[in-house]
């Protein structure tokens, strides 16, 4: 069976790292695509908020719930 991944969220490395901790606690598998770091290594420029997190399609709904709660937490701290 092929595992397909869908983009869940795009932000900075710091925000994505916090989200991955929450996803790991719930056993949700993810892939991080860090376009900022890839561009830096290649000598190109890219926005710092160019880090994407993708989750398995079968876990997308659960991951979206976690993301919404996480966003509320981030907004309450500012």
N, C-alpha and C positions, 0 to 999 in steps of 0.2 A: 504494500500500500504506500502510495506516495504522500508524504507530508507536505502540504502546501502552507505557505506563510503569507500573512497579510499585514500591511503596515498598520500599526496601532497608533503611533504618536511620533512627532518630530520635535526635538528641543535641543538644549545644550547637554553636554556630557554629564554635568552635575545632576541635572534633573532626571536624565535617563538612568543614571546610576541608582538614584533613590527609588525609581519605579522598578528597576530590575530586582531590587531587594524584596519588594512586596510581591512581585510575580513569583520569585523563587520560593517564598514562604507558602504559596498556594500550589506549587508544583507546576506552574505554567512555563512551558518551553518557549524560548525567544531567540531571536537573532538580532544583533546590533550591526547596523551599517553606518559607519562613521565617515561620512563624506568629508568632513573637516580635516580629520587626521590623514585621510588618503590624499587629499589635495595638498596638504602641508608637505607630506613626504615626496610628492611628485613636483613640488616647487610652484604650485598654483595657489590662488587665493580662493577661499570659500567662507561663507558665513559660519560663525561659531555655533549657531543653532541648526546645524546640518547633520545632527545625529538622529538616525531613525531606529525605532525598535519595531520589529515584526514578530508576530506570534502565530502559532499554528491556527489555521482556520477553525478547527474544531474547538479551540479554546478562546476564540475572539470575544464572544459575548461576556464570558467571565472576566477576561482581561480588561474589557471596556468598563465594567463595573468598578474594578480596582483602580483604573485610571481616573474615573470621575471622582472617587473618594480622595485619591491622591491630589488631584487638582484643587479640591476644596481645602485640603490641608495646606497646600502651598499658598492659596489665596488668603487664608486666615492668618498666616504668619507675616504677611507683608503690611 
